[in-house]
């Protein structure tokens, strides 16, 4: 998901109605939403692995921002050394996470990183103004976005110390959000009319994905079964709503406890989804969203 649209929203235990959409067909289903909040701090949730470990960002104090891993009620707090802010965006099944950090100072750029078992690896696309790492798979392949010297955003793939640029064909800008263990990537691109679209890609073949009737669409994590999480902006430009996409079908994911917005950022192979909503100070985990 484009980063300026990922920081939103929050929960409580509630039942939400969802529906798959394929043209006019609908199949009723339901999701059970659970609040995800670290103590009383503002908590953002971006990804989940197959062990149920959740990665995101929270504010341990009013003057700090850290990445977190939350698993079985245990919180691991991660600060990039000497950084002013640290974000956690993606997590693989080995518990390695990727994210971005900002050094101290006004107007300093973002730099990407990978963290595993207490060890950091800096991820910075060569010559980039800024870099953010959003996804990592079980093979250690990292994907994300960087800003070039002209201010244009591009996707990238990082593996074995080598960076590869990834752009949706003819797009104005591209962000790559995740990569699954089969090498399928997901993300969003902006066209020449400044409209955002979701996309998936594998082996150089790109597929554009738009929620029906949406003004903008962006995709988050794709699981190993090919189900993609995402968020769309309605045609009136008033509300963000989450969804899942599989084999040409969409399922709307919206928590009734959220007054206007639900963003779905991640999904694992057990079809547990995570994201944020416009509660106050928390993210969510939702079960039962895929029949």
ChimeraX commands (.cxc) that place a marker at each C-alpha (Angstrom):
marker #1 position 0.00,0.00,0.00 radius 0.5
marker #1 position 1.22,3.52,-0.70 radius 0.5
marker #1 position 2.77,4.58,2.56 radius 0.5
marker #1 position 0.80,7.80,3.11 radius 0.5
marker #1 position -2.30,5.61,3.15 radius 0.5
marker #1 position -1.09,2.93,5.55 radius 0.5
marker #1 position -1.17,4.82,8.82 radius 0.5
marker #1 position -4.78,4.58,9.77 radius 0.5
marker #1 position -7.16,3.23,12.28 radius 0.5
marker #1 position -7.98,0.76,15.21 radius 0.5
marker #1 position -10.34,-1.89,17.31 radius 0.5
marker #1 position -12.43,-3.94,19.86 radius 0.5
marker #1 position -13.99,-7.38,19.71 radius 0.5
marker #1 position -16.84,-7.19,17.20 radius 0.5
marker #1 position -18.42,-9.07,14.35 radius 0.5
marker #1 position -18.31,-7.50,10.87 radius 0.5
marker #1 position -20.24,-8.49,7.79 radius 0.5
marker #1 position -18.24,-9.13,4.62 radius 0.5
marker #1 position -19.16,-10.17,1.10 radius 0.5
marker #1 position -17.31,-11.49,-1.94 radius 0.5
marker #1 position -18.08,-9.49,-5.06 radius 0.5
marker #1 position -17.82,-10.74,-8.62 radius 0.5
marker #1 position -19.76,-8.46,-10.91 radius 0.5
marker #1 position -23.12,-8.33,-9.04 radius 0.5
marker #1 position -22.79,-11.66,-7.20 radius 0.5
marker #1 position -22.43,-11.63,-3.42 radius 0.5
marker #1 position -21.80,-14.41,-0.92 radius 0.5
marker #1 position -22.41,-13.36,2.70 radius 0.5
marker #1 position -19.73,-14.20,5.24 radius 0.5
marker #1 position -18.32,-12.69,8.42 radius 0.5
marker #1 position -15.09,-11.60,10.08 radius 0.5
marker #1 position -14.40,-11.51,13.81 radius 0.5
marker #1 position -12.27,-8.49,14.72 radius 0.5
marker #1 position -9.87,-8.43,17.67 radius 0.5
marker #1 position -8.16,-5.33,18.97 radius 0.5
marker #1 position -4.34,-5.22,18.72 radius 0.5
marker #1 position -2.80,-2.64,21.01 radius 0.5
marker #1 position 0.48,-2.60,22.90 radius 0.5
marker #1 position -0.38,-1.36,26.38 radius 0.5
marker #1 position -2.07,2.02,25.83 radius 0.5
marker #1 position 0.26,3.16,23.07 radius 0.5
marker #1 position -0.70,4.05,19.50 radius 0.5
marker #1 position -0.28,0.81,17.55 radius 0.5
marker #1 position -0.17,0.28,13.78 radius 0.5
marker #1 position -0.34,-3.20,12.26 radius 0.5
marker #1 position 1.11,-3.99,8.80 radius 0.5
marker #1 position 1.89,-7.71,8.41 radius 0.5
marker #1 position 1.44,-11.21,9.83 radius 0.5
marker #1 position 3.32,-14.48,9.30 radius 0.5
marker #1 position 2.18,-18.11,9.44 radius 0.5
marker #1 position 3.08,-18.39,13.14 radius 0.5
marker #1 position 0.67,-15.55,13.88 radius 0.5
marker #1 position 3.46,-13.05,14.64 radius 0.5
marker #1 position 2.36,-9.51,13.85 radius 0.5
marker #1 position 4.68,-6.70,12.77 radius 0.5
marker #1 position 4.00,-3.00,12.97 radius 0.5
marker #1 position 4.86,0.25,14.64 radius 0.5
marker #1 position 4.00,1.82,17.99 radius 0.5
marker #1 position 4.95,4.77,20.17 radius 0.5
marker #1 position 6.55,3.55,23.41 radius 0.5
marker #1 position 6.61,7.15,24.63 radius 0.5
marker #1 position 5.29,10.42,23.25 radius 0.5
marker #1 position 8.71,11.18,21.80 radius 0.5
marker #1 position 9.64,7.83,20.29 radius 0.5
marker #1 position 8.55,5.46,17.53 radius 0.5
marker #1 position 9.58,1.82,17.30 radius 0.5
marker #1 position 8.90,-1.30,15.28 radius 0.5
marker #1 position 7.25,-4.19,17.10 radius 0.5
marker #1 position 6.75,-7.93,16.78 radius 0.5
marker #1 position 3.74,-9.20,18.72 radius 0.5
marker #1 position 3.42,-12.97,19.17 radius 0.5
marker #1 position 1.41,-14.89,21.77 radius 0.5
marker #1 position 1.10,-11.77,23.87 radius 0.5
marker #1 position 4.85,-11.10,23.93 radius 0.5
marker #1 position 6.11,-7.83,22.45 radius 0.5
marker #1 position 9.58,-7.41,20.93 radius 0.5
marker #1 position 10.47,-3.74,20.55 radius 0.5
marker #1 position 12.92,-2.87,17.78 radius 0.5
marker #1 position 14.81,0.42,17.45 radius 0.5
marker #1 position 17.25,0.90,14.59 radius 0.5
marker #1 position 20.50,2.08,16.26 radius 0.5
marker #1 position 20.63,5.86,16.72 radius 0.5
marker #1 position 17.47,6.37,14.64 radius 0.5
marker #1 position 14.83,8.96,15.50 radius 0.5
marker #1 position 11.99,6.72,14.23 radius 0.5
marker #1 position 11.72,3.04,13.29 radius 0.5
marker #1 position 8.87,1.38,11.35 radius 0.5
marker #1 position 8.22,-2.36,10.92 radius 0.5
marker #1 position 6.30,-3.31,7.77 radius 0.5
marker #1 position 6.87,-6.96,6.76 radius 0.5
marker #1 position 7.67,-10.26,8.49 radius 0.5
marker #1 position 8.56,-13.72,7.17 radius 0.5
marker #1 position 8.04,-17.16,8.70 radius 0.5
marker #1 position 11.51,-17.11,10.29 radius 0.5
marker #1 position 10.62,-13.94,12.18 radius 0.5
marker #1 position 12.84,-11.64,10.13 radius 0.5
marker #1 position 11.27,-8.22,9.64 radius 0.5
marker #1 position 11.83,-5.35,7.24 radius 0.5
marker #1 position 10.99,-1.69,7.62 radius 0.5
marker #1 position 12.38,1.80,7.52 radius 0.5
marker #1 position 14.14,4.17,9.87 radius 0.5
marker #1 position 14.71,7.91,9.98 radius 0.5
marker #1 position 17.92,9.39,11.43 radius 0.5
marker #1 position 17.71,12.40,13.76 radius 0.5
marker #1 position 17.32,15.80,12.15 radius 0.5
marker #1 position 14.80,17.85,10.20 radius 0.5
marker #1 position 14.00,16.60,6.70 radius 0.5
marker #1 position 16.14,13.48,6.94 radius 0.5
marker #1 position 15.25,10.67,4.49 radius 0.5
marker #1 position 13.98,7.16,5.16 radius 0.5
marker #1 position 16.35,4.21,4.91 radius 0.5
marker #1 position 15.30,0.57,4.69 radius 0.5
marker #1 position 16.47,-2.23,6.92 radius 0.5
marker #1 position 16.16,-5.95,7.62 radius 0.5
marker #1 position 16.25,-7.23,11.23 radius 0.5
marker #1 position 16.74,-10.85,12.28 radius 0.5
marker #1 position 17.60,-12.11,15.75 radius 0.5
marker #1 position 18.90,-8.73,16.84 radius 0.5
marker #1 position 21.06,-8.09,13.76 radius 0.5
marker #1 position 20.35,-5.23,11.36 radius 0.5
marker #1 position 21.14,-5.05,7.64 radius 0.5
marker #1 position 20.84,-1.66,5.97 radius 0.5
marker #1 position 18.82,-1.68,2.75 radius 0.5
marker #1 position 19.34,1.42,0.61 radius 0.5
marker #1 position 18.74,1.41,-3.15 radius 0.5
marker #1 position 21.88,2.78,-4.84 radius 0.5
marker #1 position 21.60,6.51,-5.55 radius 0.5
marker #1 position 18.13,6.79,-3.98 radius 0.5
marker #1 position 16.91,9.80,-2.02 radius 0.5
marker #1 position 15.00,7.48,0.31 radius 0.5
marker #1 position 14.27,3.76,0.63 radius 0.5
marker #1 position 11.59,1.78,2.49 radius 0.5
marker #1 position 11.49,-2.03,2.76 radius 0.5
marker #1 position 7.93,-3.38,2.90 radius 0.5
marker #1 position 8.04,-7.15,2.41 radius 0.5
marker #1 position 10.26,-10.20,2.91 radius 0.5
marker #1 position 9.65,-13.86,2.05 radius 0.5
marker #1 position 11.02,-17.10,3.50 radius 0.5
marker #1 position 13.92,-17.03,1.00 radius 0.5
marker #1 position 15.08,-13.66,2.34 radius 0.5
marker #1 position 14.02,-11.73,-0.76 radius 0.5
marker #1 position 13.10,-8.16,0.19 radius 0.5
marker #1 position 10.83,-5.78,-1.72 radius 0.5
marker #1 position 9.94,-2.15,-1.20 radius 0.5
marker #1 position 10.04,1.32,-2.68 radius 0.5
marker #1 position 12.66,3.99,-3.26 radius 0.5
marker #1 position 12.61,7.60,-4.41 radius 0.5
marker #1 position 14.97,8.54,-7.20 radius 0.5
marker #1 position 16.90,11.82,-7.60 radius 0.5
marker #1 position 13.90,13.34,-9.44 radius 0.5
marker #1 position 11.51,12.47,-6.61 radius 0.5
marker #1 position 9.81,9.61,-8.47 radius 0.5
marker #1 position 8.92,6.44,-6.54 radius 0.5
marker #1 position 9.91,3.01,-7.89 radius 0.5
marker #1 position 9.56,-0.50,-6.56 radius 0.5
marker #1 position 12.57,-2.71,-5.96 radius 0.5
marker #1 position 13.65,-6.26,-5.21 radius 0.5
marker #1 position 16.70,-7.03,-3.07 radius 0.5
marker #1 position 18.30,-10.49,-2.99 radius 0.5
marker #1 position 21.85,-11.73,-2.51 radius 0.5
marker #1 position 23.15,-8.19,-2.17 radius 0.5
marker #1 position 21.70,-7.18,-5.55 radius 0.5
marker #1 position 19.02,-4.53,-6.14 radius 0.5
marker #1 position 16.57,-4.77,-9.05 radius 0.5
marker #1 position 14.20,-1.97,-10.03 radius 0.5
marker #1 position 10.52,-3.03,-10.34 radius 0.5
marker #1 position 8.09,-0.71,-12.11 radius 0.5
marker #1 position 4.55,-1.32,-13.32 radius 0.5
marker #1 position 4.70,-0.72,-17.10 radius 0.5
marker #1 position 4.22,2.96,-18.06 radius 0.5
marker #1 position 3.32,3.96,-14.48 radius 0.5
marker #1 position 4.15,7.37,-12.99 radius 0.5
marker #1 position 5.18,5.71,-9.73 radius 0.5
marker #1 position 5.29,2.21,-8.23 radius 0.5
marker #1 position 5.34,0.81,-4.69 radius 0.5
marker #1 position 5.94,-2.91,-4.05 radius 0.5
marker #1 position 4.26,-3.97,-0.77 radius 0.5
marker #1 position 5.01,-7.68,-0.39 radius 0.5
marker #1 position 6.43,-10.86,-1.88 radius 0.5
marker #1 position 5.23,-14.36,-1.05 radius 0.5
marker #1 position 7.27,-17.56,-0.95 radius 0.5
marker #1 position 6.34,-18.31,-4.58 radius 0.5
marker #1 position 7.78,-15.01,-5.79 radius 0.5
marker #1 position 4.42,-13.28,-6.37 radius 0.5
marker #1 position 4.66,-9.58,-5.55 radius 0.5
marker #1 position 1.87,-7.12,-4.79 radius 0.5
marker #1 position 1.71,-3.36,-4.61 radius 0.5
marker #1 position 0.28,-0.22,-6.14 radius 0.5
marker #1 position 1.05,2.09,-9.03 radius 0.5
marker #1 position -0.06,5.56,-10.07 radius 0.5
marker #1 position -1.12,6.17,-13.66 radius 0.5
marker #1 position -0.78,9.32,-15.77 radius 0.5
marker #1 position -4.09,10.63,-14.37 radius 0.5
marker #1 position -2.79,10.30,-10.77 radius 0.5
marker #1 position -5.10,7.38,-10.03 radius 0.5
marker #1 position -3.77,4.59,-7.81 radius 0.5
marker #1 position -4.26,0.96,-8.86 radius 0.5
marker #1 position -3.31,-2.29,-7.17 radius 0.5
marker #1 position -1.25,-4.90,-8.98 radius 0.5
marker #1 position 0.32,-8.31,-8.68 radius 0.5
marker #1 position 3.28,-9.62,-10.67 radius 0.5
marker #1 position 5.18,-12.85,-11.16 radius 0.5
marker #1 position 8.03,-13.65,-13.54 radius 0.5
marker #1 position 7.67,-10.27,-15.21 radius 0.5
marker #1 position 3.92,-10.56,-15.87 radius 0.5
marker #1 position 1.90,-7.73,-14.27 radius 0.5
marker #1 position -1.83,-7.76,-13.50 radius 0.5
marker #1 position -3.70,-4.58,-12.57 radius 0.5
marker #1 position -6.36,-4.94,-9.84 radius 0.5
marker #1 position -9.06,-2.34,-9.09 radius 0.5
marker #1 position -11.87,-2.70,-6.58 radius 0.5
marker #1 position -15.13,-2.20,-8.57 radius 0.5
marker #1 position -16.22,1.44,-8.57 radius 0.5
marker #1 position -13.29,2.61,-6.45 radius 0.5
marker #1 position -11.51,5.92,-6.94 radius 0.5
marker #1 position -8.17,4.43,-5.84 radius 0.5
marker #1 position -6.97,0.93,-5.00 radius 0.5
marker #1 position -3.78,-0.30,-3.33 radius 0.5
marker #1 position -2.64,-3.77,-2.27 radius 0.5
marker #1 position -0.88,-4.97,0.86 radius 0.5
marker #1 position 0.38,-8.48,1.64 radius 0.5
marker #1 position -0.21,-11.48,-0.66 radius 0.5
marker #1 position -0.22,-14.90,1.03 radius 0.5
marker #1 position 1.19,-18.14,-0.39 radius 0.5
marker #1 position -2.27,-19.17,-1.68 radius 0.5
marker #1 position -2.46,-16.05,-3.82 radius 0.5
marker #1 position -5.06,-14.22,-1.72 radius 0.5
marker #1 position -4.25,-10.52,-1.63 radius 0.5
marker #1 position -5.12,-7.94,1.03 radius 0.5
marker #1 position -5.93,-4.40,-0.01 radius 0.5
marker #1 position -7.72,-1.12,0.59 radius 0.5
marker #1 position -9.79,1.10,-1.69 radius 0.5
marker #1 position -11.02,4.68,-1.62 radius 0.5
marker #1 position -14.68,5.07,-2.59 radius 0.5
marker #1 position -15.80,7.06,-5.62 radius 0.5
marker #1 position -16.89,9.99,-3.42 radius 0.5
marker #1 position -13.37,10.20,-1.92 radius 0.5
marker #1 position -14.82,9.94,1.60 radius 0.5
marker #1 position -13.98,6.48,2.97 radius 0.5
marker #1 position -11.18,3.93,2.94 radius 0.5
marker #1 position -12.36,0.29,3.09 radius 0.5
marker #1 position -10.41,-2.97,3.21 radius 0.5
marker #1 position -10.88,-6.00,0.97 radius 0.5
marker #1 position -9.45,-9.37,-0.01 radius 0.5
marker #1 position -8.98,-10.48,-3.62 radius 0.5
marker #1 position -8.82,-14.03,-4.94 radius 0.5
marker #1 position -9.29,-15.42,-8.46 radius 0.5
marker #1 position -11.13,-12.35,-9.74 radius 0.5
marker #1 position -13.36,-12.03,-6.67 radius 0.5
marker #1 position -13.38,-9.30,-4.04 radius 0.5
marker #1 position -14.49,-9.49,-0.43 radius 0.5
marker #1 position -15.16,-6.25,1.41 radius 0.5
marker #1 position -13.64,-6.13,4.90 radius 0.5
marker #1 position -15.07,-3.41,7.12 radius 0.5
marker #1 position -15.32,-3.31,10.90 radius 0.5
marker #1 position -18.65,-1.77,12.05 radius 0.5
marker #1 position -16.83,-0.42,15.10 radius 0.5
marker #1 position -14.84,1.83,12.73 radius 0.5
marker #1 position -16.88,4.91,11.85 radius 0.5
marker #1 position -15.42,5.59,8.43 radius 0.5
marker #1 position -12.27,3.64,7.64 radius 0.5
marker #1 position -10.80,0.14,7.65 radius 0.5
marker #1 position -7.44,-0.61,6.00 radius 0.5
marker #1 position -6.44,-4.25,5.43 radius 0.5
marker #1 position -2.65,-4.51,5.25 radius 0.5
marker #1 position -1.77,-8.18,5.70 radius 0.5
marker #1 position -2.95,-11.79,5.43 radius 0.5
marker #1 position -1.31,-15.13,6.27 radius 0.5
marker #1 position -1.96,-18.62,4.91 radius 0.5
marker #1 position -4.58,-19.27,7.61 radius 0.5
marker #1 position -6.48,-16.28,6.19 radius 0.5
marker #1 position -6.02,-14.19,9.32 radius 0.5
marker #1 position -5.99,-10.55,8.24 radius 0.5
marker #1 position -4.48,-7.55,9.99 radius 0.5
marker #1 position -4.75,-3.82,9.57 radius 0.5
marker #1 position -5.87,-0.56,11.09 radius 0.5
marker #1 position -9.19,1.20,11.54 radius 0.5
marker #1 position -10.31,4.61,12.76 radius 0.5
marker #1 position -10.76,3.58,16.37 radius 0.5
marker #1 position -8.25,5.24,18.64 radius 0.5
marker #1 position -4.74,3.96,19.12 radius 0.5
marker #1 position -4.91,0.32,17.99 radius 0.5
marker #1 position -4.76,-2.05,15.06 radius 0.5
marker #1 position -6.74,-5.26,14.46 radius 0.5
marker #1 position -6.52,-8.95,13.69 radius 0.5
marker #1 position -9.59,-10.49,12.01 radius 0.5
marker #1 position -10.48,-14.17,11.70 radius 0.5
marker #1 position -12.98,-15.95,9.46 radius 0.5
marker #1 position -12.85,-13.50,6.58 radius 0.5
marker #1 position -12.34,-16.14,3.87 radius 0.5
marker #1 position -14.93,-18.96,3.53 radius 0.5
marker link #1:1,2 radius 0.2
marker link #1:2,3 radius 0.2
marker link #1:3,4 radius 0.2
marker link #1:4,5 radius 0.2
marker link #1:5,6 radius 0.2
marker link #1:6,7 radius 0.2
marker link #1:7,8 radius 0.2
marker link #1:8,9 radius 0.2
marker link #1:9,10 radius 0.2
marker link #1:10,11 radius 0.2
marker link #1:11,12 radius 0.2
marker link #1:12,13 radius 0.2
marker link #1:13,14 radius 0.2
marker link #1:14,15 radius 0.2
marker link #1:15,16 radius 0.2
marker link #1:16,17 radius 0.2
marker link #1:17,18 radius 0.2
marker link #1:18,19 radius 0.2
marker link #1:19,20 radius 0.2
marker link #1:20,21 radius 0.2
marker link #1:21,22 radius 0.2
marker link #1:22,23 radius 0.2
marker link #1:23,24 radius 0.2
marker link #1:24,25 radius 0.2
marker link #1:25,26 radius 0.2
marker link #1:26,27 radius 0.2
marker link #1:27,28 radius 0.2
marker link #1:28,29 radius 0.2
marker link #1:29,30 radius 0.2
marker link #1:30,31 radius 0.2
marker link #1:31,32 radius 0.2
marker link #1:32,33 radius 0.2
marker link #1:33,34 radius 0.2
marker link #1:34,35 radius 0.2
marker link #1:35,36 radius 0.2
marker link #1:36,37 radius 0.2
marker link #1:37,38 radius 0.2
marker link #1:38,39 radius 0.2
marker link #1:39,40 radius 0.2
marker link #1:40,41 radius 0.2
marker link #1:41,42 radius 0.2
marker link #1:42,43 radius 0.2
marker link #1:43,44 radius 0.2
marker link #1:44,45 radius 0.2
marker link #1:45,46 radius 0.2
marker link #1:46,47 radius 0.2
marker link #1:47,48 radius 0.2
marker link #1:48,49 radius 0.2
marker link #1:49,50 radius 0.2
marker link #1:50,51 radius 0.2
marker link #1:51,52 radius 0.2
marker link #1:52,53 radius 0.2
marker link #1:53,54 radius 0.2
marker link #1:54,55 radius 0.2
marker link #1:55,56 radius 0.2
marker link #1:56,57 radius 0.2
marker link #1:57,58 radius 0.2
marker link #1:58,59 radius 0.2
marker link #1:59,60 radius 0.2
marker link #1:60,61 radius 0.2
marker link #1:61,62 radius 0.2
marker link #1:62,63 radius 0.2
marker link #1:63,64 radius 0.2
marker link #1:64,65 radius 0.2
marker link #1:65,66 radius 0.2
marker link #1:66,67 radius 0.2
marker link #1:67,68 radius 0.2
marker link #1:68,69 radius 0.2
marker link #1:69,70 radius 0.2
marker link #1:70,71 radius 0.2
marker link #1:71,72 radius 0.2
marker link #1:72,73 radius 0.2
marker link #1:73,74 radius 0.2
marker link #1:74,75 radius 0.2
marker link #1:75,76 radius 0.2
marker link #1:76,77 radius 0.2
marker link #1:77,78 radius 0.2
marker link #1:78,79 radius 0.2
marker link #1:79,80 radius 0.2
marker link #1:80,81 radius 0.2
marker link #1:81,82 radius 0.2
marker link #1:82,83 radius 0.2
marker link #1:83,84 radius 0.2
marker link #1:84,85 radius 0.2
marker link #1:85,86 radius 0.2
marker link #1:86,87 radius 0.2
marker link #1:87,88 radius 0.2
marker link #1:88,89 radius 0.2
marker link #1:89,90 radius 0.2
marker link #1:90,91 radius 0.2
marker link #1:91,92 radius 0.2
marker link #1:92,93 radius 0.2
marker link #1:93,94 radius 0.2
marker link #1:94,95 radius 0.2
marker link #1:95,96 radius 0.2
marker link #1:96,97 radius 0.2
marker link #1:97,98 radius 0.2
marker link #1:98,99 radius 0.2
marker link #1:99,100 radius 0.2
marker link #1:100,101 radius 0.2
marker link #1:101,102 radius 0.2
marker link #1:102,103 radius 0.2
marker link #1:103,104 radius 0.2
marker link #1:104,105 radius 0.2
marker link #1:105,106 radius 0.2
marker link #1:106,107 radius 0.2
marker link #1:107,108 radius 0.2
marker link #1:108,109 radius 0.2
marker link #1:109,110 radius 0.2
marker link #1:110,111 radius 0.2
marker link #1:111,112 radius 0.2
marker link #1:112,113 radius 0.2
marker link #1:113,114 radius 0.2
marker link #1:114,115 radius 0.2
marker link #1:115,116 radius 0.2
marker link #1:116,117 radius 0.2
marker link #1:117,118 radius 0.2
marker link #1:118,119 radius 0.2
marker link #1:119,120 radius 0.2
marker link #1:120,121 radius 0.2
marker link #1:121,122 radius 0.2
marker link #1:122,123 radius 0.2
marker link #1:123,124 radius 0.2
marker link #1:124,125 radius 0.2
marker link #1:125,126 radius 0.2
marker link #1:126,127 radius 0.2
marker link #1:127,128 radius 0.2
marker link #1:128,129 radius 0.2
marker link #1:129,130 radius 0.2
marker link #1:130,131 radius 0.2
marker link #1:131,132 radius 0.2
marker link #1:132,133 radius 0.2
marker link #1:133,134 radius 0.2
marker link #1:134,135 radius 0.2
marker link #1:135,136 radius 0.2
marker link #1:136,137 radius 0.2
marker link #1:137,138 radius 0.2
marker link #1:138,139 radius 0.2
marker link #1:139,140 radius 0.2
marker link #1:140,141 radius 0.2
marker link #1:141,142 radius 0.2
marker link #1:142,143 radius 0.2
marker link #1:143,144 radius 0.2
marker link #1:144,145 radius 0.2
marker link #1:145,146 radius 0.2
marker link #1:146,147 radius 0.2
marker link #1:147,148 radius 0.2
marker link #1:148,149 radius 0.2
marker link #1:149,150 radius 0.2
marker link #1:150,151 radius 0.2
marker link #1:151,152 radius 0.2
marker link #1:152,153 radius 0.2
marker link #1:153,154 radius 0.2
marker link #1:154,155 radius 0.2
marker link #1:155,156 radius 0.2
marker link #1:156,157 radius 0.2
marker link #1:157,158 radius 0.2
marker link #1:158,159 radius 0.2
marker link #1:159,160 radius 0.2
marker link #1:160,161 radius 0.2
marker link #1:161,162 radius 0.2
marker link #1:162,163 radius 0.2
marker link #1:163,164 radius 0.2
marker link #1:164,165 radius 0.2
marker link #1:165,166 radius 0.2
marker link #1:166,167 radius 0.2
marker link #1:167,168 radius 0.2
marker link #1:168,169 radius 0.2
marker link #1:169,170 radius 0.2
marker link #1:170,171 radius 0.2
marker link #1:171,172 radius 0.2
marker link #1:172,173 radius 0.2
marker link #1:173,174 radius 0.2
marker link #1:174,175 radius 0.2
marker link #1:175,176 radius 0.2
marker link #1:176,177 radius 0.2
marker link #1:177,178 radius 0.2
marker link #1:178,179 radius 0.2
marker link #1:179,180 radius 0.2
marker link #1:180,181 radius 0.2
marker link #1:181,182 radius 0.2
marker link #1:182,183 radius 0.2
marker link #1:183,184 radius 0.2
marker link #1:184,185 radius 0.2
marker link #1:185,186 radius 0.2
marker link #1:186,187 radius 0.2
marker link #1:187,188 radius 0.2
marker link #1:188,189 radius 0.2
marker link #1:189,190 radius 0.2
marker link #1:190,191 radius 0.2
marker link #1:191,192 radius 0.2
marker link #1:192,193 radius 0.2
marker link #1:193,194 radius 0.2
marker link #1:194,195 radius 0.2
marker link #1:195,196 radius 0.2
marker link #1:196,197 radius 0.2
marker link #1:197,198 radius 0.2
marker link #1:198,199 radius 0.2
marker link #1:199,200 radius 0.2
marker link #1:200,201 radius 0.2
marker link #1:201,202 radius 0.2
marker link #1:202,203 radius 0.2
marker link #1:203,204 radius 0.2
marker link #1:204,205 radius 0.2
marker link #1:205,206 radius 0.2
marker link #1:206,207 radius 0.2
marker link #1:207,208 radius 0.2
marker link #1:208,209 radius 0.2
marker link #1:209,210 radius 0.2
marker link #1:210,211 radius 0.2
marker link #1:211,212 radius 0.2
marker link #1:212,213 radius 0.2
marker link #1:213,214 radius 0.2
marker link #1:214,215 radius 0.2
marker link #1:215,216 radius 0.2
marker link #1:216,217 radius 0.2
marker link #1:217,218 radius 0.2
marker link #1:218,219 radius 0.2
marker link #1:219,220 radius 0.2
marker link #1:220,221 radius 0.2
marker link #1:221,222 radius 0.2
marker link #1:222,223 radius 0.2
marker link #1:223,224 radius 0.2
marker link #1:224,225 radius 0.2
marker link #1:225,226 radius 0.2
marker link #1:226,227 radius 0.2
marker link #1:227,228 radius 0.2
marker link #1:228,229 radius 0.2
marker link #1:229,230 radius 0.2
marker link #1:230,231 radius 0.2
marker link #1:231,232 radius 0.2
marker link #1:232,233 radius 0.2
marker link #1:233,234 radius 0.2
marker link #1:234,235 radius 0.2
marker link #1:235,236 radius 0.2
marker link #1:236,237 radius 0.2
marker link #1:237,238 radius 0.2
marker link #1:238,239 radius 0.2
marker link #1:239,240 radius 0.2
marker link #1:240,241 radius 0.2
marker link #1:241,242 radius 0.2
marker link #1:242,243 radius 0.2
marker link #1:243,244 radius 0.2
marker link #1:244,245 radius 0.2
marker link #1:245,246 radius 0.2
marker link #1:246,247 radius 0.2
marker link #1:247,248 radius 0.2
marker link #1:248,249 radius 0.2
marker link #1:249,250 radius 0.2
marker link #1:250,251 radius 0.2
marker link #1:251,252 radius 0.2
marker link #1:252,253 radius 0.2
marker link #1:253,254 radius 0.2
marker link #1:254,255 radius 0.2
marker link #1:255,256 radius 0.2
marker link #1:256,257 radius 0.2
marker link #1:257,258 radius 0.2
marker link #1:258,259 radius 0.2
marker link #1:259,260 radius 0.2
marker link #1:260,261 radius 0.2
marker link #1:261,262 radius 0.2
marker link #1:262,263 radius 0.2
marker link #1:263,264 radius 0.2
marker link #1:264,265 radius 0.2
marker link #1:265,266 radius 0.2
marker link #1:266,267 radius 0.2
marker link #1:267,268 radius 0.2
marker link #1:268,269 radius 0.2
marker link #1:269,270 radius 0.2
marker link #1:270,271 radius 0.2
marker link #1:271,272 radius 0.2
marker link #1:272,273 radius 0.2
marker link #1:273,274 radius 0.2
marker link #1:274,275 radius 0.2
marker link #1:275,276 radius 0.2
marker link #1:276,277 radius 0.2
marker link #1:277,278 radius 0.2
marker link #1:278,279 radius 0.2
marker link #1:279,280 radius 0.2
marker link #1:280,281 radius 0.2
marker link #1:281,282 radius 0.2
marker link #1:282,283 radius 0.2
marker link #1:283,284 radius 0.2
marker link #1:284,285 radius 0.2
marker link #1:285,286 radius 0.2
marker link #1:286,287 radius 0.2
marker link #1:287,288 radius 0.2
marker link #1:288,289 radius 0.2
marker link #1:289,290 radius 0.2
marker link #1:290,291 radius 0.2
view
